[in-house]
Amino acid sequence: MNGFYTIILLILSNIFMTFAWYGHLKLNQSGISSHWSLIAVIAFSWGIAFFEYCCQVPANRIGFIDNGGPFNLVQLKVIQEVISLIVFTIVAQLLFTGQSLQWNHALAFILLIVAVYLVFMK
């Protein structure tokens, strides 16, 4: 069950992270934040990133093998990176309509799946 909770928390964490890192770009595109100072944009992103950490830290603690979880440190990192790229791709497709996926992006995702397989190999 710890593995399930870890994955769910990592997905939530990466949703917040993606909005913290790239949401301000969409706000700028729509004119909402086009007059914000850089400090205001940073503060806005930090406010969102707080919730990312509220999910990320427990995910790592729950999922880490030394705390009773099923994953070692490398596995946790690879899982987080794959989730991060999947969440980013979905958000980019929904919010930034001019961004399209190309064949090399699909190949990169396939290689990520191979990376996950290799990390979990015994």
N, CA, C and O atoms as a GROMACS GRO file, in nm:
protein
  488
    1MET      N    1   0.082  -0.120   0.000
    1MET     CA    2   0.000   0.000   0.000
    1MET      C    3   0.087   0.127   0.000
    1MET      O    4   0.048   0.229  -0.056
    2ASN      N    5   0.206   0.119   0.063
    2ASN     CA    6   0.295   0.234   0.065
    2ASN      C    7   0.336   0.277  -0.076
    2ASN      O    8   0.351   0.396  -0.104
    3GLY      N    9   0.354   0.179  -0.163
    3GLY     CA   10   0.390   0.211  -0.302
    3GLY      C   11   0.279   0.288  -0.372
    3GLY      O   12   0.307   0.382  -0.446
    4PHE      N   13   0.155   0.249  -0.348
    4PHE     CA   14   0.040   0.318  -0.407
    4PHE      C   15   0.033   0.462  -0.357
    4PHE      O   16   0.017   0.555  -0.436
    5TYR      N   17   0.045   0.480  -0.225
    5TYR     CA   18   0.040   0.616  -0.168
    5TYR      C   19   0.155   0.701  -0.221
    5TYR      O   20   0.139   0.821  -0.246
    6THR      N   21   0.270   0.639  -0.236
    6THR     CA   22   0.386   0.712  -0.289
    6THR      C   23   0.358   0.763  -0.430
    6THR      O   24   0.384   0.880  -0.460
    7ILE      N   25   0.305   0.677  -0.515
    7ILE     CA   26   0.276   0.715  -0.654
    7ILE      C   27   0.171   0.826  -0.658
    7ILE      O   28   0.188   0.924  -0.732
    8ILE      N   29   0.064   0.814  -0.581
    8ILE     CA   30  -0.041   0.916  -0.579
    8ILE      C   31   0.016   1.050  -0.532
    8ILE      O   32  -0.012   1.154  -0.592
    9LEU      N   33   0.095   1.048  -0.425
    9LEU     CA   34   0.155   1.172  -0.376
    9LEU      C   35   0.253   1.231  -0.476
    9LEU      O   36   0.261   1.353  -0.491
   10LEU      N   37   0.327   1.146  -0.546
   10LEU     CA   38   0.419   1.197  -0.649
   10LEU      C   39   0.344   1.259  -0.766
   10LEU      O   40   0.388   1.359  -0.822
   11ILE      N   41   0.231   1.202  -0.803
   11ILE     CA   42   0.150   1.261  -0.910
   11ILE      C   43   0.100   1.398  -0.866
   11ILE      O   44   0.111   1.495  -0.941
   12LEU      N   45   0.045   1.407  -0.745
   12LEU     CA   46  -0.003   1.537  -0.694
   12LEU      C   47   0.112   1.638  -0.685
   12LEU      O   48   0.097   1.753  -0.725
   13SER      N   49   0.224   1.592  -0.634
   13SER     CA   50   0.341   1.679  -0.623
   13SER      C   51   0.381   1.735  -0.758
   13SER      O   52   0.410   1.854  -0.770
   14ASN      N   53   0.382   1.651  -0.860
   14ASN     CA   54   0.424   1.695  -0.992
   14ASN      C   55   0.321   1.784  -1.061
   14ASN      O   56   0.357   1.867  -1.144
   15ILE      N   57   0.195   1.767  -1.027
   15ILE     CA   58   0.094   1.860  -1.078
   15ILE      C   59   0.122   1.999  -1.022
   15ILE      O   60   0.125   2.097  -1.096
   16PHE      N   61   0.142   2.007  -0.891
   16PHE     CA   62   0.175   2.137  -0.830
   16PHE      C   63   0.306   2.193  -0.886
   16PHE      O   64   0.315   2.312  -0.915
   17MET      N   65   0.407   2.107  -0.900
   17MET     CA   66   0.536   2.152  -0.950
   17MET      C   67   0.524   2.209  -1.092
   17MET      O   68   0.582   2.313  -1.122
   18THR      N   69   0.449   2.141  -1.176
   18THR     CA   70   0.434   2.187  -1.314
   18THR      C   71   0.365   2.323  -1.318
   18THR      O   72   0.405   2.411  -1.394
   19PHE      N   73   0.263   2.340  -1.236
   19PHE     CA   74   0.196   2.471  -1.231
   19PHE      C   75   0.286   2.578  -1.169
   19PHE      O   76   0.280   2.694  -1.209
   20ALA      N   77   0.368   2.540  -1.072
   20ALA     CA   78   0.461   2.637  -1.012
   20ALA      C   79   0.566   2.681  -1.113
   20ALA      O   80   0.601   2.799  -1.119
   21TRP      N   81   0.615   2.587  -1.192
   21TRP     CA   82   0.721   2.619  -1.287
   21TRP      C   83   0.671   2.684  -1.414
   21TRP      O   84   0.738   2.770  -1.470
   22TYR      N   85   0.552   2.642  -1.462
   22TYR     CA   86   0.507   2.687  -1.594
   22TYR      C   87   0.373   2.759  -1.594
   22TYR      O   88   0.337   2.820  -1.695
   23GLY      N   89   0.299   2.754  -1.485
   23GLY     CA   90   0.168   2.818  -1.480
   23GLY      C   91   0.174   2.968  -1.502
   23GLY      O   92   0.085   3.027  -1.563
   24HIS      N   93   0.280   3.030  -1.450
   24HIS     CA   94   0.294   3.175  -1.468
   24HIS      C   95   0.309   3.212  -1.615
   24HIS      O   96   0.274   3.324  -1.654
   25LEU      N   97   0.362   3.121  -1.696
   25LEU     CA   98   0.373   3.149  -1.840
   25LEU      C   99   0.235   3.157  -1.904
   25LEU      O  100   0.211   3.242  -1.991
   26LYS      N  101   0.146   3.069  -1.862
   26LYS     CA  102   0.009   3.073  -1.914
   26LYS      C  103  -0.063   3.198  -1.864
   26LYS      O  104  -0.137   3.262  -1.940
   27LEU      N  105  -0.041   3.234  -1.738
   27LEU     CA  106  -0.101   3.358  -1.686
   27LEU      C  107  -0.050   3.479  -1.763
   27LEU      O  108  -0.126   3.572  -1.788
   28ASN      N  109   0.076   3.477  -1.800
   28ASN     CA  110   0.132   3.586  -1.878
   28ASN      C  111   0.071   3.589  -2.019
   28ASN      O  112   0.040   3.696  -2.071
   29GLN      N  113   0.056   3.471  -2.080
   29GLN     CA  114  -0.006   3.462  -2.212
   29GLN      C  115  -0.147   3.519  -2.212
   29GLN      O  116  -0.188   3.586  -2.307
   30SER      N  117  -0.221   3.492  -2.106
   30SER     CA  118  -0.360   3.537  -2.099
   30SER      C  119  -0.371   3.682  -2.051
   30SER      O  120  -0.481   3.737  -2.047
   31GLY      N  121  -0.259   3.743  -2.016
   31GLY     CA  122  -0.259   3.884  -1.975
   31GLY      C  123  -0.281   3.905  -1.826
   31GLY      O  124  -0.274   4.019  -1.779
   32ILE      N  125  -0.306   3.799  -1.751
   32ILE     CA  126  -0.333   3.813  -1.608
   32ILE      C  127  -0.210   3.863  -1.534
   32ILE      O  128  -0.220   3.951  -1.448
   33SER      N  129  -0.094   3.808  -1.565
   33SER     CA  130   0.027   3.844  -1.491
   33SER      C  131   0.128   3.922  -1.575
   33SER      O  132   0.244   3.934  -1.537
   34SER      N  133   0.084   3.974  -1.688
   34SER     CA  134   0.179   4.041  -1.778
   34SER      C  135   0.242   4.165  -1.717
   34SER      O  136   0.348   4.210  -1.762
   35HIS      N  137   0.179   4.221  -1.615
   35HIS     CA  138   0.235   4.341  -1.550
   35HIS      C  139   0.295   4.310  -1.413
   35HIS      O  140   0.333   4.401  -1.340
   36TRP      N  141   0.302   4.182  -1.378
   36TRP     CA  142   0.362   4.145  -1.250
   36TRP      C  143   0.513   4.162  -1.257
   36TRP      O  144   0.574   4.138  -1.362
   37SER      N  145   0.573   4.201  -1.147
   37SER     CA  146   0.719   4.205  -1.140
   37SER      C  147   0.771   4.062  -1.129
   37SER      O  148   0.697   3.969  -1.099
   38LEU      N  149   0.899   4.047  -1.153
   38LEU     CA  150   0.961   3.916  -1.142
   38LEU      C  151   0.947   3.862  -1.000
   38LEU      O  152   0.925   3.742  -0.980
   39ILE      N  153   0.960   3.948  -0.901
   39ILE     CA  154   0.944   3.907  -0.761
   39ILE      C  155   0.803   3.854  -0.737
   39ILE      O  156   0.786   3.755  -0.666
   40ALA      N  157   0.703   3.918  -0.794
   40ALA     CA  158   0.564   3.872  -0.777
   40ALA      C  159   0.545   3.735  -0.841
   40ALA      O  160   0.476   3.649  -0.785
   41VAL      N  161   0.605   3.714  -0.958
   41VAL     CA  162   0.595   3.584  -1.025
   41VAL      C  163   0.664   3.477  -0.942
   41VAL      O  164   0.612   3.366  -0.927
   42ILE      N  165   0.780   3.509  -0.888
   42ILE     CA  166   0.852   3.413  -0.802
   42ILE      C  167   0.770   3.380  -0.677
   42ILE      O  168   0.758   3.263  -0.640
   43ALA      N  169   0.712   3.481  -0.614
   43ALA     CA  170   0.630   3.458  -0.494
   43ALA      C  171   0.508   3.372  -0.528
   43ALA      O  172   0.472   3.283  -0.451
   44PHE      N  173   0.447   3.399  -0.641
   44PHE     CA  174   0.332   3.319  -0.686
   44PHE      C  175   0.375   3.173  -0.703
   44PHE      O  176   0.306   3.082  -0.656
   45SER      N  177   0.488   3.151  -0.769
   45SER     CA  178   0.536   3.015  -0.792
   45SER      C  179   0.574   2.947  -0.661
   45SER      O  180   0.547   2.828  -0.643
   46TRP      N  181   0.636   3.021  -0.570
   46TRP     CA  182   0.671   2.963  -0.439
   46TRP      C  183   0.546   2.922  -0.362
   46TRP      O  184   0.545   2.820  -0.293
   47GLY      N  185   0.442   3.000  -0.375
   47GLY     CA  186   0.317   2.967  -0.308
   47GLY      C  187   0.261   2.834  -0.357
   47GLY      O  188   0.207   2.756  -0.278
   48ILE      N  189   0.273   2.809  -0.485
   48ILE     CA  190   0.228   2.681  -0.541
   48ILE      C  191   0.326   2.570  -0.502
   48ILE      O  192   0.284   2.459  -0.469
   49ALA      N  193   0.455   2.600  -0.504
   49ALA     CA  194   0.557   2.500  -0.474
   49ALA      C  195   0.546   2.450  -0.330
   49ALA      O  196   0.587   2.337  -0.302
   50PHE      N  197   0.493   2.530  -0.240
   50PHE     CA  198   0.471   2.484  -0.102
   50PHE      C  199   0.388   2.356  -0.103
   50PHE      O  200   0.420   2.260  -0.032
   51PHE      N  201   0.283   2.354  -0.183
   51PHE     CA  202   0.196   2.236  -0.188
   51PHE      C  203   0.267   2.118  -0.256
   51PHE      O  204   0.240   2.002  -0.224
   52GLU      N  205   0.357   2.150  -0.348
   52GLU     CA  206   0.438   2.043  -0.409
   52GLU      C  207   0.519   1.973  -0.301
   52GLU      O  208   0.521   1.850  -0.295
   53TYR      N  209   0.584   2.050  -0.216
   53TYR     CA  210   0.666   1.992  -0.110
   53TYR      C  211   0.580   1.918  -0.007
   53TYR      O  212   0.625   1.819   0.052
   54CYS      N  213   0.458   1.965   0.015
   54CYS     CA  214   0.367   1.897   0.108
   54CYS      C  215   0.331   1.757   0.058
   54CYS      O  216   0.289   1.672   0.137
   55CYS      N  217   0.346   1.733  -0.070
   55CYS     CA  218   0.321   1.600  -0.127
   55CYS      C  219   0.451   1.524  -0.149
   55CYS      O  220   0.458   1.403  -0.125
   56GLN      N  221   0.554   1.593  -0.196
   56GLN     CA  222   0.681   1.529  -0.234
   56GLN      C  223   0.753   1.468  -0.113
   56GLN      O  224   0.797   1.354  -0.119
   57VAL      N  225   0.763   1.544  -0.006
   57VAL     CA  226   0.837   1.494   0.111
   57VAL      C  227   0.771   1.370   0.171
   57VAL      O  228   0.840   1.270   0.195
   58PRO      N  229   0.639   1.371   0.194
   58PRO     CA  230   0.577   1.248   0.244
   58PRO      C  231   0.587   1.131   0.145
   58PRO      O  232   0.602   1.016   0.186
   59ALA      N  233   0.579   1.160   0.016
   59ALA     CA  234   0.591   1.054  -0.084
   59ALA      C  235   0.725   0.982  -0.070
   59ALA      O  236   0.731   0.860  -0.070
   60ASN      N  237   0.832   1.060  -0.057
   60ASN     CA  238   0.964   1.000  -0.044
   60ASN      C  239   0.981   0.927   0.088
   60ASN      O  240   1.041   0.819   0.093
   61ARG      N  241   0.928   0.983   0.196
   61ARG     CA  242   0.939   0.917   0.327
   61ARG      C  243   0.860   0.787   0.328
   61ARG      O  244   0.910   0.685   0.378
   62ILE      N  245   0.739   0.788   0.275
   62ILE     CA  246   0.654   0.669   0.274
   62ILE      C  247   0.711   0.563   0.180
   62ILE      O  248   0.707   0.444   0.211
   63GLY      N  249   0.763   0.606   0.067
   63GLY     CA  250   0.808   0.512  -0.035
   63GLY      C  251   0.947   0.455  -0.016
   63GLY      O  252   0.980   0.353  -0.075
   64PHE      N  253   1.029   0.521   0.066
   64PHE     CA  254   1.170   0.481   0.080
   64PHE      C  255   1.182   0.350   0.157
   64PHE      O  256   1.118   0.333   0.261
   65ILE      N  257   1.262   0.261   0.107
   65ILE     CA  258   1.275   0.126   0.163
   65ILE      C  259   1.320   0.128   0.309
   65ILE      O  260   1.277   0.043   0.387
   66ASP      N  261   1.405   0.222   0.348
   66ASP     CA  262   1.453   0.229   0.487
   66ASP      C  263   1.345   0.276   0.584
   66ASP      O  264   1.361   0.266   0.705
   67ASN      N  265   1.235   0.329   0.530
   67ASN     CA  266   1.121   0.370   0.613
   67ASN      C  267   1.004   0.272   0.600
   67ASN      O  268   0.892   0.303   0.640
   68GLY      N  269   1.030   0.156   0.545
   68GLY     CA  270   0.926   0.055   0.529
   68GLY      C  271   0.857   0.057   0.394
   68GLY      O  272   0.764  -0.019   0.371
   69GLY      N  273   0.902   0.143   0.305
   69GLY     CA  274   0.843   0.150   0.172
   69GLY      C  275   0.904   0.049   0.077
   69GLY      O  276   0.998  -0.022   0.114
   70PRO      N  277   0.853   0.042  -0.044
   70PRO     CA  278   0.900  -0.059  -0.139
   70PRO      C  279   1.013  -0.014  -0.232
   70PRO      O  280   1.065  -0.096  -0.308
   71PHE      N  281   1.053   0.114  -0.228
   71PHE     CA  282   1.145   0.166  -0.330
   71PHE      C  283   1.278   0.208  -0.270
   71PHE      O  284   1.284   0.264  -0.160
   72ASN      N  285   1.387   0.181  -0.345
   72ASN     CA  286   1.516   0.238  -0.305
   72ASN      C  287   1.526   0.379  -0.362
   72ASN      O  288   1.436   0.425  -0.432
   73LEU      N  289   1.633   0.447  -0.330
   73LEU     CA  290   1.648   0.588  -0.368
   73LEU      C  291   1.647   0.608  -0.519
   73LEU      O  292   1.583   0.701  -0.568
   74VAL      N  293   1.717   0.524  -0.593
   74VAL     CA  294   1.722   0.537  -0.739
   74VAL      C  295   1.584   0.513  -0.799
   74VAL      O  296   1.542   0.584  -0.890
   75GLN      N  297   1.514   0.414  -0.749
   75GLN     CA  298   1.380   0.385  -0.799
   75GLN      C  299   1.286   0.503  -0.774
   75GLN      O  300   1.207   0.540  -0.861
   76LEU      N  301   1.293   0.562  -0.654
   76LEU     CA  302   1.210   0.679  -0.624
   76LEU      C  303   1.237   0.792  -0.723
   76LEU      O  304   1.143   0.856  -0.772
   77LYS      N  305   1.363   0.816  -0.753
   77LYS     CA  306   1.398   0.926  -0.843
   77LYS      C  307   1.350   0.899  -0.985
   77LYS      O  308   1.298   0.990  -1.050
   78VAL      N  309   1.367   0.778  -1.033
   78VAL     CA  310   1.324   0.746  -1.169
   78VAL      C  311   1.172   0.754  -1.179
   78VAL      O  312   1.120   0.807  -1.277
   79ILE      N  313   1.102   0.703  -1.079
   79ILE     CA  314   0.955   0.713  -1.078
   79ILE      C  315   0.914   0.860  -1.082
   79ILE      O  316   0.826   0.898  -1.159
   80GLN      N  317   0.978   0.943  -1.000
   80GLN     CA  318   0.944   1.085  -0.995
   80GLN      C  319   0.968   1.153  -1.129
   80GLN      O  320   0.886   1.234  -1.173
   81GLU      N  321   1.078   1.121  -1.195
   81GLU     CA  322   1.110   1.182  -1.324
   81GLU      C  323   1.010   1.142  -1.432
   81GLU      O  324   0.968   1.226  -1.512
   82VAL      N  325   0.973   1.016  -1.434
   82VAL     CA  326   0.876   0.970  -1.534
   82VAL      C  327   0.740   1.036  -1.510
   82VAL      O  328   0.676   1.084  -1.604
   83ILE      N  329   0.697   1.039  -1.384
   83ILE     CA  330   0.570   1.106  -1.352
   83ILE      C  331   0.578   1.253  -1.390
   83ILE      O  332   0.483   1.308  -1.444
   84SER      N  333   0.690   1.316  -1.362
   84SER     CA  334   0.708   1.458  -1.394
   84SER      C  335   0.691   1.483  -1.543
   84SER      O  336   0.623   1.578  -1.582
   85LEU      N  337   0.751   1.401  -1.626
   85LEU     CA  338   0.741   1.420  -1.770
   85LEU      C  339   0.601   1.390  -1.823
   85LEU      O  340   0.553   1.458  -1.915
   86ILE      N  341   0.535   1.291  -1.766
   86ILE     CA  342   0.398   1.260  -1.808
   86ILE      C  343   0.305   1.375  -1.771
   86ILE      O  344   0.225   1.420  -1.853
   87VAL      N  345   0.316   1.422  -1.647
   87VAL     CA  346   0.231   1.534  -1.602
   87VAL      C  347   0.260   1.658  -1.686
   87VAL      O  348   0.167   1.727  -1.730
   88PHE      N  349   0.388   1.687  -1.709
   88PHE     CA  350   0.424   1.803  -1.791
   88PHE      C  351   0.364   1.794  -1.930
   88PHE      O  352   0.310   1.892  -1.981
   89THR      N  353   0.371   1.677  -1.992
   89THR     CA  354   0.318   1.658  -2.126
   89THR      C  355   0.168   1.684  -2.129
   89THR      O  356   0.118   1.751  -2.219
   90ILE      N  357   0.097   1.631  -2.032
   90ILE     CA  358  -0.048   1.650  -2.027
   90ILE      C  359  -0.081   1.798  -2.007
   90ILE      O  360  -0.167   1.852  -2.077
   91VAL      N  361  -0.015   1.864  -1.913
   91VAL     CA  362  -0.041   2.006  -1.887
   91VAL      C  363  -0.006   2.090  -2.009
   91VAL      O  364  -0.081   2.180  -2.046
   92ALA      N  365   0.107   2.061  -2.071
   92ALA     CA  366   0.148   2.138  -2.189
   92ALA      C  367   0.046   2.123  -2.302
   92ALA      O  368   0.016   2.220  -2.372
   93GLN      N  369  -0.006   2.003  -2.319
   93GLN     CA  370  -0.106   1.982  -2.424
   93GLN      C  371  -0.237   2.054  -2.394
   93GLN      O  372  -0.303   2.103  -2.486
   94LEU      N  373  -0.275   2.060  -2.267
   94LEU     CA  374  -0.401   2.124  -2.230
   94LEU      C  375  -0.392   2.276  -2.225
   94LEU      O  376  -0.484   2.345  -2.267
   95LEU      N  377  -0.280   2.328  -2.174
   95LEU     CA  378  -0.269   2.473  -2.154
   95LEU      C  379  -0.201   2.546  -2.268
   95LEU      O  380  -0.236   2.660  -2.298
   96PHE      N  381  -0.105   2.483  -2.330
   96PHE     CA  382  -0.028   2.550  -2.435
   96PHE      C  383  -0.058   2.481  -2.568
   96PHE      O  384   0.012   2.389  -2.609
   97THR      N  385  -0.163   2.525  -2.631
   97THR     CA  386  -0.214   2.456  -2.750
   97THR      C  387  -0.117   2.457  -2.868
   97THR      O  388  -0.130   2.374  -2.957
   98GLY      N  389  -0.022   2.546  -2.870
   98GLY     CA  390   0.074   2.552  -2.981
   98GLY      C  391   0.182   2.447  -2.971
   98GLY      O  392   0.260   2.429  -3.065
   99GLN      N  393   0.188   2.377  -2.860
   99GLN     CA  394   0.291   2.274  -2.840
   99GLN      C  395   0.238   2.141  -2.891
   99GLN      O  396   0.131   2.096  -2.850
  100SER      N  397   0.312   2.078  -2.978
  100SER     CA  398   0.268   1.949  -3.030
  100SER      C  399   0.376   1.844  -3.004
  100SER      O  400   0.495   1.875  -2.996
  101LEU      N  401   0.332   1.721  -2.990
  101LEU     CA  402   0.424   1.611  -2.970
  101LEU      C  403   0.477   1.563  -3.105
  101LEU      O  404   0.403   1.556  -3.202
  102GLN      N  405   0.604   1.532  -3.109
  102GLN     CA  406   0.670   1.485  -3.230
  102GLN      C  407   0.714   1.340  -3.209
  102GLN      O  408   0.702   1.286  -3.099
  103TRP      N  409   0.764   1.278  -3.314
  103TRP     CA  410   0.807   1.138  -3.307
  103TRP      C  411   0.918   1.120  -3.204
  103TRP      O  412   0.922   1.018  -3.135
  104ASN      N  413   1.009   1.219  -3.194
  104ASN     CA  414   1.120   1.205  -3.100
  104ASN      C  415   1.073   1.212  -2.955
  104ASN      O  416   1.136   1.154  -2.867
  105HIS      N  417   0.962   1.283  -2.930
  105HIS     CA  418   0.905   1.286  -2.796
  105HIS      C  419   0.850   1.148  -2.760
  105HIS      O  420   0.870   1.099  -2.649
  106ALA      N  421   0.782   1.085  -2.854
  106ALA     CA  422   0.728   0.951  -2.832
  106ALA      C  423   0.842   0.851  -2.807
  106ALA      O  424   0.833   0.766  -2.718
  107LEU      N  425   0.948   0.862  -2.885
  107LEU     CA  426   1.063   0.775  -2.865
  107LEU      C  427   1.125   0.797  -2.728
  107LEU      O  428   1.164   0.702  -2.661
  108ALA      N  429   1.134   0.922  -2.687
  108ALA     CA  430   1.189   0.953  -2.554
  108ALA      C  431   1.106   0.888  -2.444
  108ALA      O  432   1.161   0.837  -2.347
  109PHE      N  433   0.973   0.890  -2.458
  109PHE     CA  434   0.887   0.826  -2.359
  109PHE      C  435   0.908   0.675  -2.357
  109PHE      O  436   0.908   0.613  -2.250
  110ILE      N  437   0.926   0.616  -2.473
  110ILE     CA  438   0.953   0.472  -2.479
  110ILE      C  439   1.084   0.441  -2.407
  110ILE      O  440   1.094   0.343  -2.334
  111LEU      N  441   1.184   0.524  -2.429
  111LEU     CA  442   1.312   0.504  -2.362
  111LEU      C  443   1.300   0.523  -2.211
  111LEU      O  444   1.370   0.456  -2.134
  112LEU      N  445   1.212   0.611  -2.168
  112LEU     CA  446   1.187   0.626  -2.024
  112LEU      C  447   1.125   0.500  -1.965
  112LEU      O  448   1.159   0.458  -1.854
  113ILE      N  449   1.035   0.439  -2.039
  113ILE     CA  450   0.976   0.313  -1.993
  113ILE      C  451   1.085   0.206  -1.982
  113ILE      O  452   1.086   0.127  -1.888
  114VAL      N  453   1.176   0.205  -2.078
  114VAL     CA  454   1.289   0.112  -2.071
  114VAL      C  455   1.374   0.143  -1.948
  114VAL      O  456   1.420   0.050  -1.880
  115ALA      N  457   1.396   0.271  -1.918
  115ALA     CA  458   1.474   0.310  -1.800
  115ALA      C  459   1.407   0.259  -1.672
  115ALA      O  460   1.474   0.207  -1.583
  116VAL      N  461   1.276   0.275  -1.664
  116VAL     CA  462   1.204   0.225  -1.546
  116VAL      C  463   1.220   0.074  -1.534
  116VAL      O  464   1.245   0.022  -1.425
  117TYR      N  465   1.206   0.004  -1.644
  117TYR     CA  466   1.224  -0.141  -1.644
  117TYR      C  467   1.363  -0.178  -1.592
  117TYR      O  468   1.377  -0.265  -1.507
  118LEU      N  469   1.467  -0.110  -1.644
  118LEU     CA  470   1.605  -0.140  -1.605
  118LEU      C  471   1.629  -0.111  -1.456
  118LEU      O  472   1.701  -0.186  -1.389
  119VAL      N  473   1.571  -0.004  -1.405
  119VAL     CA  474   1.591   0.031  -1.264
  119VAL      C  475   1.527  -0.072  -1.172
  119VAL      O  476   1.577  -0.097  -1.062
  120PHE      N  477   1.418  -0.132  -1.215
  120PHE     CA  478   1.348  -0.229  -1.131
  120PHE      C  479   1.395  -0.373  -1.155
  120PHE      O  480   1.348  -0.465  -1.088
  121MET      N  481   1.487  -0.393  -1.248
  121MET     CA  482   1.541  -0.527  -1.273
  121MET      C  483   1.622  -0.574  -1.153
  121MET      O  484   1.691  -0.494  -1.089
  122LYS      N  485   1.613  -0.700  -1.125
  122LYS     CA  486   1.693  -0.758  -1.015
  122LYS      C  487   1.826  -0.804  -1.069
  122LYS      O  488   1.908  -0.855  -0.994
   0.00000   0.00000   0.00000
